[in-house]
């Protein structure tokens, strides 16, 4: 089958882009041909691709509409705003139709663009286009607008409730956790299939090699120092202040926390606040996203590491999120068999914790017992090995590519 993926961005280390790559690999392994369309493309999505700049949520015209809808809009302006959204949606229709027809697509997978309203015209356009063409469509939902505080106050609730997501005869819905599945059914009376985030647990990670073995040295971390990693973007719901507090209380000679992803996705105010907190706690907070890319690159002596080059060096991974759609960073820490601190975010409690994983747990705040447990485990590699081996085996059973393949086939068979 010829399958097209449509999203705002298919590049980099954000959760959606990473998960799309896994879907693509599995679908190709099932014998399907993959094509890509987005406002930003890179890595795996550069082949068989169509670039439409206005699909990106960072496009100036898209940003302006989003600002009016969620930050500066008013109910009195809503009719005019909706009209402008539909006008821009009309501009997107022809190039998206061209992507579908020129590649003779038999099915499209819409990645989060019918879920979270970061690009309002794209959601409107896709709703109309799917209805017009009657094309088989899987809507892969990562983050619903009602799950994000920034979208709660808006001037376009009617549009959101009919478009994000829409419901059409040829559309199948996939959610990434049981909470989202339940809320979608309760709120919109829409049924969905839960497909969790996955990793290729049948193929263990490669670990250290000649390319990544110098990462600690490049970051100035000695072999006898703890390398503590926060493998997330810098946004408020990641709870990075709890990671800072943990690092500050471990009693290290040079307390440092390395953050792997960008600080710009939702503005810099949270990052600036974290810098202030780190200074007060006397923690060296490092943002290393300039060294981390979607894939390895070496040019003229400059080296960019892949995200997966970081994990083999980590003594501790911090994951104190207050909310996650699922938790790619957590799965990655399990995959690389790293000791991990986790906050009890709702999806973790619903879909991950009951499976029997072992982590350093916090319940929305850092207690003295957590600091003590972390210290003890950092000094007990044999116990850490037992925990991480157990976690890997549980994840292999529940969050593998084989799980994804079976789930995807069920959805395809439903058409």
Residue pairs with C-beta under 8 A, 6 or more apart in sequence:
1 31
1 32
1 33
1 106
1 107
1 412
2 32
2 33
2 35
2 103
2 104
2 105
2 106
2 107
3 27
3 32
3 33
3 34
3 35
3 105
3 106
3 107
3 108
3 109
4 34
4 35
4 36
4 37
4 99
4 100
4 103
4 105
4 107
4 108
4 109
5 20
5 23
5 24
5 34
5 35
5 36
5 37
5 38
5 45
5 108
5 109
5 111
6 37
6 38
6 55
6 96
6 99
6 108
6 109
6 110
6 111
6 113
6 126
7 16
7 17
7 20
7 37
7 38
7 55
7 110
7 111
7 112
7 113
8 38
8 39
8 40
8 55
8 56
8 57
8 112
8 113
8 118
8 119
8 122
9 16
9 17
9 38
9 39
9 40
9 56
9 57
10 17
10 20
10 36
10 38
10 40
10 41
10 42
10 44
10 45
10 111
11 17
11 38
11 40
11 41
11 42
11 43
11 45
11 294
12 40
12 42
12 293
12 294
13 260
13 261
13 292
13 293
13 294
13 307
14 233
14 261
14 265
15 142
15 197
15 325
15 326
15 328
16 111
16 112
16 142
17 45
17 294
18 328
19 111
19 140
19 142
19 197
19 328
20 45
20 111
21 43
21 44
21 45
22 197
22 198
22 199
22 200
22 401
22 404
23 109
23 140
23 404
23 408
24 34
24 44
24 45
25 44
25 200
25 401
26 401
26 404
26 405
26 408
27 34
27 408
28 34
29 401
29 405
30 405
30 408
30 409
33 48
34 48
35 48
35 49
35 50
35 99
35 103
35 105
36 45
36 46
36 47
36 48
36 49
36 50
37 49
37 50
37 51
37 52
37 55
37 96
37 99
38 45
38 49
38 51
38 52
38 55
38 56
39 51
39 52
39 53
39 54
39 55
39 56
39 57
39 58
39 59
39 119
40 51
40 56
41 49
41 51
42 294
43 294
43 295
48 103
50 95
50 98
50 99
50 102
50 103
52 92
52 95
52 96
52 99
53 59
54 61
54 62
54 88
54 91
54 92
54 121
54 122
55 92
55 113
55 119
55 122
56 62
56 119
57 63
57 66
57 118
57 119
59 119
61 88
62 88
62 118
62 119
62 120
62 121
62 122
65 81
65 84
65 85
65 88
65 120
65 121
66 117
66 118
66 119
66 120
67 73
68 77
68 81
68 155
69 81
69 85
69 117
69 120
69 154
69 155
69 156
70 117
70 150
70 151
70 153
70 154
73 81
73 154
73 155
73 156
74 155
75 155
77 155
78 155
78 156
81 155
81 156
82 156
82 159
85 120
85 121
85 124
85 156
85 159
86 121
86 124
88 121
89 121
89 122
89 124
89 125
89 128
90 125
91 121
92 121
92 122
92 125
93 125
93 128
93 129
96 125
96 126
96 129
97 129
97 133
99 105
100 108
100 129
100 133
100 135
105 135
106 135
106 136
107 135
107 136
107 137
107 138
107 412
107 415
108 130
108 135
108 136
108 137
108 138
109 137
109 138
109 140
110 126
110 137
110 138
110 139
110 140
111 140
111 142
112 140
112 141
112 142
112 143
113 119
113 122
113 123
113 126
114 123
114 126
114 127
114 139
114 141
114 163
114 164
114 165
114 166
115 139
115 140
115 141
115 142
115 143
115 144
115 145
115 164
115 165
116 142
116 143
116 144
116 145
116 148
116 151
116 164
117 123
117 145
117 151
117 160
117 163
117 164
120 156
120 159
123 163
123 164
123 166
124 159
124 163
126 166
127 162
127 163
127 166
127 168
130 137
130 166
130 168
130 170
130 171
131 168
134 169
134 170
135 170
136 170
136 172
136 415
137 168
137 170
137 171
137 172
138 171
138 172
138 173
138 174
138 411
139 165
139 171
139 172
139 173
139 174
140 174
140 176
140 195
141 165
141 173
141 174
141 175
141 176
141 180
141 184
141 192
142 176
142 325
143 325
144 164
144 180
144 183
144 184
145 151
145 160
145 164
146 152
146 183
146 187
147 180
147 183
147 323
147 325
150 266
151 160
154 160
161 188
165 171
165 173
165 184
165 188
165 190
167 188
167 190
170 415
172 193
172 411
172 414
172 415
173 184
173 190
173 191
173 192
173 193
174 192
174 193
174 194
174 195
174 411
175 181
175 184
175 192
175 193
175 194
175 195
176 194
176 195
176 196
176 197
176 325
176 326
177 194
177 196
177 325
177 326
177 347
177 350
177 351
178 194
178 350
178 351
179 346
179 347
179 350
179 351
180 192
180 325
181 192
181 193
181 194
184 190
184 192
185 191
185 192
193 407
193 410
193 411
195 404
195 407
195 408
195 411
196 326
196 351
196 398
196 399
196 403
197 326
197 327
197 328
197 331
197 399
198 331
198 399
198 400
198 401
198 403
198 404
199 331
199 332
199 334
199 335
199 395
199 399
199 400
199 401
200 400
200 401
201 335
201 392
201 395
201 396
201 399
201 400
201 401
202 396
202 400
202 401
202 402
205 308
205 311
205 312
205 335
205 336
207 312
207 336
208 312
208 313
211 296
211 298
211 303
211 305
211 309
212 305
212 309
212 312
212 313
215 305
215 309
215 310
215 313
216 222
216 223
216 227
216 313
218 291
218 303
219 227
219 258
219 286
219 288
221 227
221 256
221 313
225 252
225 253
225 254
225 256
226 250
226 252
226 315
226 316
226 378
227 258
227 313
227 314
227 315
227 316
228 243
228 247
228 256
228 257
228 258
228 314
228 315
228 316
228 317
228 318
229 257
229 258
229 259
229 260
229 310
229 311
229 313
229 314
229 316
229 317
229 318
230 238
230 240
230 243
230 257
230 258
230 259
230 260
230 317
230 318
230 319
231 260
231 261
231 307
231 310
231 311
231 317
231 319
231 329
231 332
231 333
232 238
232 240
232 259
232 260
232 261
232 319
232 321
232 329
233 261
233 262
233 263
233 265
234 240
234 259
234 261
234 262
234 263
234 265
234 270
234 271
234 274
234 287
235 265
235 266
235 270
236 266
236 270
237 321
237 322
237 323
237 324
238 320
238 321
238 322
239 320
239 321
239 322
239 343
240 257
240 259
240 274
240 318
240 320
241 274
241 277
242 318
242 320
242 343
242 362
242 365
242 366
243 257
243 318
243 320
243 341
244 257
244 274
244 277
244 278
244 281
244 283
244 285
245 281
245 366
246 318
246 320
246 341
246 366
246 370
246 371
246 374
247 255
247 256
247 257
247 281
247 283
247 318
248 255
248 281
248 282
248 283
249 366
249 371
250 371
250 374
250 375
250 378
251 375
254 284
255 281
255 282
255 283
255 284
256 283
256 284
256 285
256 286
257 278
257 283
257 284
257 285
257 286
257 318
258 286
258 288
258 310
259 285
259 286
259 287
259 288
259 289
260 288
260 289
260 292
260 307
260 310
261 289
261 292
262 289
263 270
263 271
263 287
263 289
271 287
274 285
275 285
278 284
278 285
291 303
291 304
291 305
292 304
292 305
292 306
292 307
292 309
292 310
293 304
293 305
293 306
293 307
294 306
294 307
295 306
296 303
296 304
296 305
296 306
296 309
297 303
297 304
298 304
307 332
308 332
308 336
311 317
311 332
311 333
311 335
311 336
311 338
312 336
314 333
314 336
314 338
315 338
315 339
315 378
316 338
316 339
316 340
316 341
316 374
316 378
317 329
317 333
317 338
317 339
317 340
317 341
318 340
318 341
319 327
319 329
319 330
319 333
319 340
319 341
319 342
319 343
320 341
320 342
320 343
320 362
321 327
321 343
321 345
322 343
322 345
322 364
323 345
323 346
323 347
324 330
324 345
324 347
324 348
325 347
326 347
326 351
327 345
327 347
327 348
327 352
330 340
330 342
330 348
330 352
331 395
331 399
333 340
334 340
334 357
334 388
334 391
334 392
334 395
335 392
335 395
337 385
337 388
337 389
337 391
337 392
338 388
339 360
339 377
339 378
339 384
339 387
339 388
340 359
340 360
341 359
341 360
341 361
341 362
341 370
341 374
342 348
342 359
342 360
342 361
342 362
343 361
343 362
343 363
343 364
344 353
344 361
344 362
344 363
344 364
355 394
355 398
356 390
356 394
357 390
357 391
357 394
357 395
358 387
358 390
358 391
359 387
359 391
360 370
360 373
360 374
360 377
361 370
362 370
377 383
377 384
377 387
378 384
